[in-house]
Amino acid sequence: MKEPELKAALVQKNTLSSKLLPGLWLLVLLLSAYMPKTIGAVPAVFGLTGLWIYFKDGNWKDVSRLFSGRFRLLGISVLLFLLYMGLSNAFTSFPEAALKRTAGLWIIFVLSMISLMLVTRFDVSVSRAFLPWVPLTVFLGIVFNIVESLMGYPIYALNLDSHDRIGAYLVNRSVSVLMLMAVPSLLIIRALFEGLKRQVLQAIFLLSLILLIQQSASETAKVAVVVIAVSTLLLRVLGPVFLRFCGLCIVTGMLAAPFAAPPAYQYVANDIDQSRLFGANGAHGAQRLEIYDFVARYSMNKPILGHGLDAAREIKDFDSKGKFMQESKISHPHNFALQLWLELGLIGVLLAGFFIQSLLASLGKRENLSLSYFSVFLIGLCAYSFSYGLWQAWMIAAIVVAVMLLRMISRAYPDGKCWREQQPDAYANQAEMNGA
């Protein structure tokens, strides 16, 4: 058998594994709609399954592809960043926490990369049987979360007393997961349907997602919607040039972050606090600016090498002015650039910038799906810029799952169209055999 995907038992059309893994995936997608951390099960299970298959086959050609062709720079940038993570433990201020975090991240990244390789081994017939269920599953998750956002707490907390219920922040996590899953879901609807039916289904899906975002307390999600809308228009007009421009702007912002944060806090925080959207009744923007201020100043104590992974959690004496942020300790800075400066220093920022530039350059070469991949990138960028810590496993997993789905879509519907449209003769023959 010449095709690599035919060598693995996973891809055989009628095997248990070809139905079990996609079925598990759908279940986890539904669960992650209101228990976001469960989404980490997808790359974990697929990654471990992939390890077993690759060791069994003894065929690691997929790995070599990560460092060849159009993905060469992207693969090298990931490898360099992972290596620097390991080296940073030699000069960390918190060796125990840093070693633990490094080990966890290496496991996450390795399993994620294997998961991304493994989905290309799925037989196309398996992908086409599985993918149509994804939009329905994600839509159910959106409906669940609209109910949750109206209640103000997750559905599974109904049996708790009001003072014990988990607040809206957990609903916000679900919003982030569902936004990421919405990108491949809309693409699948586009591939499966045509004409008025396609437009109606896409409109229902989009309006439901927008209603969820509007009802939720996630201001980051609202910012992401605007960013995606504007960027989509500019990408269509300017093409790959816009991707390179975005990469340049992002890297420049990363380098400037610790120098811009203190004056931003000094001159803008009071106005932000009075803002209807980003103030005390919205996204607590002034509190974020105060965190950015003291994290930026602390990061300049070791600007080249940083304080080591997980330093944000371990530092107990941040110099907080206590105006909007009463505590002097945090779990993470709510901004990926400042977290990189604090934990990995200038070297880590430059390596992350190299990764972002390489990633956007590779997106420019994906003609059919560049907009979809770019949308996933922008959702992650907004989440990491204003809300979540850079190393939160569930968020990394959600991005990986979205990319896994896009990779499956690119093989199942290579022209962005339904299989029926791509191969009408084959479809007609199959329908005749089935007695249609």
Beta strands, then each sheet from edge to edge (+ up, - down):
end
